[in-house]
Amino acid sequence: MEWSGTKRAFGTPLPADFKEICEVFGRGSFCRYLELLLPVDATEPCSLVGRWNALKSWWDRPQVRSLFEPYAVLEASGLILWGESVTEASYHWPADASNAPEEWPVVARTEPLEEWHRFDMATSEFICRLLTDGEFRPFSIARKVVRPFFESHP
């Protein structure tokens, strides 16, 4: 996968564990639930950069900004959406180019109007716990899926 375009767009590299997961699994979903946004063509609306660019283009609207408070979407710092669920949960990094990407926490919420939850852990740990830890509330799907799986999409 081509990561230099994402680094240019965001003004910072992304966490290495996320890049490795994308490289290993590619396009698809975990348990038909969690879909990762990949570094494909920035003009593709469902890519990492495509979704970020769309959000930036709406950012001057107060009603959009209010949906993401206390976070912002800015160059080299602010929210970067990296994954979504089929139930409208969203998974982000509150990116800060002054910190190493591996230090970024994960912030997530179960639907657009719910409160944010912050997790001081790597993206890979967050994904693993989401898929396998029944006590990882409110994001766990472990009780709904007998055995985690990945399904590739074309």
C-alpha positions in Angstrom: 0.0 0.0 0.0 1.1 3.5 -0.7 1.5 5.4 2.6 3.4 8.5 1.4 0.2 10.2 0.3 -1.4 9.8 3.7 1.7 11.3 5.4 1.6 14.3 3.0 -2.2 14.8 3.5 -2.2 14.5 7.3 1.2 16.1 7.8 2.3 13.2 10.0 2.8 9.5 9.6 0.2 7.1 10.9 0.7 4.5 13.7 2.9 1.6 12.5 0.6 -1.1 13.9 -2.4 0.3 11.9 -0.3 0.3 8.7 0.8 -3.3 9.3 -2.8 -4.4 9.9 -3.8 -2.8 6.6 -0.9 -4.4 4.8 -1.7 -7.9 6.1 -5.5 -7.8 5.7 -6.2 -5.3 3.0 -9.7 -4.3 2.1 -12.4 -6.0 4.0 -14.0 -6.2 7.4 -13.5 -7.9 10.7 -16.5 -10.1 11.6 -18.6 -8.2 9.1 -18.6 -5.4 11.7 -15.4 -3.3 11.7 -14.2 -1.8 8.4 -10.8 -0.1 8.3 -10.3 2.9 6.0 -7.3 2.2 3.7 -4.8 4.5 2.1 -6.2 4.2 -1.4 -6.8 7.0 -3.9 -7.6 10.2 -1.9 -10.5 10.9 -4.3 -12.2 7.7 -3.2 -14.8 8.8 -0.6 -14.2 5.8 1.6 -10.5 6.1 1.9 -8.6 7.5 4.9 -7.8 10.7 3.1 -11.1 10.9 1.2 -13.1 10.8 4.4 -10.8 13.3 6.1 -11.0 15.7 3.1 -14.8 15.5 3.2 -14.9 16.3 6.8 -12.5 19.2 6.4 -14.7 20.6 3.6 -17.7 20.6 6.0 -15.7 21.8 9.0 -16.8 25.5 8.6 -20.4 24.5 9.5 -21.1 25.0 13.2 -23.4 22.0 13.3 -20.6 19.7 12.0 -18.0 21.1 14.4 -20.4 20.5 17.3 -20.7 16.8 16.4 -17.0 16.4 17.1 -16.4 18.5 20.2 -14.1 18.6 22.0 -12.0 17.5 19.0 -11.2 19.3 15.8 -10.1 18.4 12.3 -7.0 20.4 11.4 -3.8 20.0 9.4 -1.2 17.9 11.3 -3.4 17.6 14.4 -7.0 16.7 15.1 -9.2 13.7 14.5 -8.4 11.1 11.9 -11.1 8.6 11.2 -9.5 5.1 10.7 -12.4 2.7 11.1 -16.2 2.4 11.2 -18.7 -0.2 12.2 -21.9 -1.3 10.5 -23.7 0.1 13.6 -22.4 3.6 13.1 -19.6 3.3 15.7 -16.5 5.4 14.6 -12.9 5.0 15.6 -10.4 7.9 15.4 -7.0 9.1 16.5 -6.8 12.5 18.0 -3.6 13.0 16.0 -0.9 15.4 17.0 2.1 15.7 14.7 4.2 16.8 17.7 3.8 13.3 19.2 4.9 10.0 17.8 1.9 8.3 16.2 2.4 5.3 18.5 1.5 7.6 21.4 -1.9 8.6 20.0 -4.8 7.2 21.9 -7.9 5.8 20.2 -11.1 7.8 20.6 -14.4 6.2 19.7 -18.1 6.4 20.1 -20.9 4.1 19.4 -22.9 6.5 17.3 -22.5 10.1 16.1 -24.4 11.8 19.0 -22.9 9.7 21.8 -20.1 10.7 24.1 -16.5 10.0 23.1 -14.5 7.3 24.9 -10.8 7.5 25.1 -8.5 4.5 25.1 -4.8 4.9 25.8 -3.7 1.9 23.8 -2.4 1.0 20.4 -4.8 0.6 17.5 -4.0 -3.1 17.3 -4.9 -3.6 20.9 -8.1 -1.7 20.5 -9.1 -3.9 17.5 -8.2 -7.1 19.3 -10.2 -6.1 22.4 -13.2 -5.1 20.3 -13.2 -8.5 18.7 -12.3 -10.7 21.6 -12.9 -9.1 25.0 -16.5 -9.4 26.1 -15.9 -6.8 28.9 -14.6 -4.1 26.5 -17.7 -2.0 26.7 -19.4 -0.4 24.9 -17.5 -1.5 21.8 -17.0 -5.3 22.2 -18.6 -7.6 19.7 -17.0 -10.7 21.4 -20.4 -12.0 22.7 -21.9 -11.7 19.3 -19.2 -13.5 17.4 -18.1 -17.1 18.3 -14.8 -16.8 16.6 -13.3 -13.6 15.1 -12.7 -13.6 11.3 -11.8 -11.3 8.5 -13.7 -11.2 5.2 -11.9 -9.7 2.2 -13.8 -7.3 -0.1 -12.9 -6.7 -3.7 
